[in-house]
Amino acid sequence: TALAVPPDGDDEIAISDGGTLKRLDLKLMQNRPLFYAYHNTTHAIPNGSATKLAFNTEVIDTDSGYDHSSTIGRFTIPSGMDGIWLFGTKVYCGGIDSGEILRTELHINGNNTTNYYGTNIMQSYAANVSMTQNTVIVVEADAADYFEWFLFQNSGDSQDLASSKGNNCVYGWRIAGGEN
């Protein structure tokens, strides 16, 4: 029978392995789990320190891996979903002056330099520049690993990230076929 809608991730298909029927979860053939979240209010980023980005509004979170609490803001790899993952963030920040920087950071399993996975640094070229920074990283991760995002700016005063799912967001998914 033909499917009228896409199958759920927990649906299974049967395949023949040398005459032996085996079940395969469709989740293992899809780019999921996946999540996408943004901040629905202005998010103040103080001057001179890395500030955790706790995006508080989920658009999608197929396996409940993203904790959108304003004090948590982290994604945890669900059980059985070890493998290769893609994570990204996009931030839009105004008011960065010449020579000042905007830096996004991705941390794994805590905020320390030994588990610091990625960074994207932009330096302003003029006064009062609005900067958009997109950061994407592909990492190998195990179940229970968790990922957090931070933003640093040194403009001399606090800067606000606007409340917009198009300008300030975090996302990620497990890459199908990327089992480790």
C-alpha positions in Angstrom: 0.0 0.0 0.0 1.3 3.4 -0.9 1.9 5.9 1.9 -0.2 9.1 1.7 2.1 11.0 4.1 5.8 10.8 5.0 6.5 8.1 7.6 7.2 8.9 11.2 10.8 8.5 12.4 9.8 5.7 14.7 8.2 3.7 11.8 10.1 0.7 10.6 10.6 -0.9 7.2 11.5 -4.6 6.6 14.5 -5.5 4.5 15.9 -8.8 3.4 19.4 -9.6 4.5 20.3 -12.8 2.5 16.8 -14.1 3.0 16.5 -13.0 6.6 13.9 -10.3 7.2 15.1 -7.5 9.4 13.5 -4.3 10.7 15.1 -0.9 10.2 13.9 2.3 12.0 13.4 5.0 9.5 15.0 7.4 11.9 18.4 5.9 11.0 17.8 6.8 7.3 16.6 10.4 8.0 18.5 13.6 9.0 17.0 13.4 12.5 16.8 14.0 15.3 16.6 17.6 14.4 15.9 20.9 16.2 15.6 24.6 15.4 15.1 27.3 18.1 15.2 31.1 18.3 14.9 33.8 21.0 11.5 35.5 20.9 12.5 38.5 23.0 15.5 40.9 22.9 18.6 39.0 24.2 21.2 41.4 25.8 24.8 40.5 25.3 27.1 42.3 27.8 30.4 43.7 26.8 33.6 41.7 27.2 32.4 38.2 28.2 31.1 35.1 26.5 27.3 35.0 27.1 25.4 31.8 26.8 22.7 31.9 24.0 19.7 30.2 25.4 17.2 30.4 22.5 13.9 30.1 24.2 11.4 29.2 21.4 11.4 25.9 19.7 10.2 25.7 16.1 10.9 22.0 15.9 12.5 19.4 18.2 11.8 15.9 16.9 13.3 14.0 19.9 13.1 16.6 22.7 16.9 17.0 22.8 16.9 20.8 23.0 16.2 22.3 26.4 14.9 25.8 25.7 14.8 27.0 29.3 16.4 30.5 29.6 18.9 29.1 32.0 19.8 25.9 30.1 19.8 26.5 26.3 21.5 23.2 25.3 21.0 20.3 23.0 21.7 16.8 24.3 22.3 13.9 21.9 19.5 11.4 22.5 20.1 7.8 23.4 21.1 5.6 20.4 21.8 8.6 18.2 25.6 8.6 18.3 27.1 9.7 15.0 28.0 12.7 12.9 26.0 15.8 13.6 25.7 19.3 12.0 25.1 22.2 14.3 24.7 25.8 13.3 23.8 29.2 14.7 23.0 32.6 13.2 23.3 35.9 15.1 22.6 39.5 14.1 24.1 42.2 16.3 24.2 45.9 15.7 26.5 48.6 17.0 29.8 46.9 16.6 32.5 49.6 15.9 35.8 49.5 13.9 38.3 47.0 15.3 35.7 45.4 17.7 34.7 41.8 17.4 31.8 39.5 17.4 32.6 35.8 18.3 30.3 32.8 18.4 31.4 29.7 20.3 30.2 26.1 20.4 31.0 24.2 23.6 30.6 20.4 24.2 30.0 18.9 27.6 30.6 22.1 29.6 32.1 25.5 29.3 35.8 24.8 29.3 38.7 25.2 26.9 39.4 21.4 26.6 36.0 20.8 25.2 35.7 23.9 23.1 34.7 22.9 19.6 34.2 25.9 17.3 34.4 29.6 16.9 33.6 32.2 14.4 35.2 35.6 14.8 34.3 38.8 12.8 35.9 42.1 13.2 34.1 45.3 12.3 35.5 47.5 9.6 33.7 50.8 10.5 31.7 52.5 13.2 28.2 51.2 14.3 28.1 48.2 12.0 25.3 45.6 12.1 26.9 42.2 11.7 25.3 38.9 10.8 27.4 35.8 11.7 26.6 32.3 10.6 28.5 29.4 12.2 28.2 25.8 11.1 30.2 22.9 12.4 30.1 19.1 11.8 31.2 17.0 14.8 31.2 13.4 15.9 29.1 13.0 19.0 28.0 10.3 21.4 24.7 9.9 23.3 24.4 12.2 26.3 27.0 14.7 24.8 25.6 18.2 25.1 26.2 21.3 23.1 25.9 25.0 24.2 26.3 28.2 22.2 28.0 31.4 23.5 28.4 34.9 22.0 31.2 37.4 22.8 31.3 41.1 21.8 33.6 43.9 22.9 31.8 47.0 21.7 32.2 48.8 25.0 28.6 48.4 26.0 25.8 45.8 26.0 24.4 44.8 22.6 20.9 43.4 21.9 20.1 40.5 19.6 16.7 41.1 18.1 13.8 38.8 18.7 13.6 37.2 15.3 13.7 33.5 14.3 15.2 34.6 11.0 18.1 36.6 12.5 19.0 34.8 15.7 18.7 31.0 15.9 20.3 27.7 16.6 19.8 24.4 14.8 21.2 20.9 14.3 20.5 17.4 13.0 22.1 14.0 12.9 23.5 13.3 9.4 22.0 10.2 8.0 24.5 7.5 7.3 27.0 9.2 9.7 27.1 6.4 12.3 30.5 6.2 14.1 
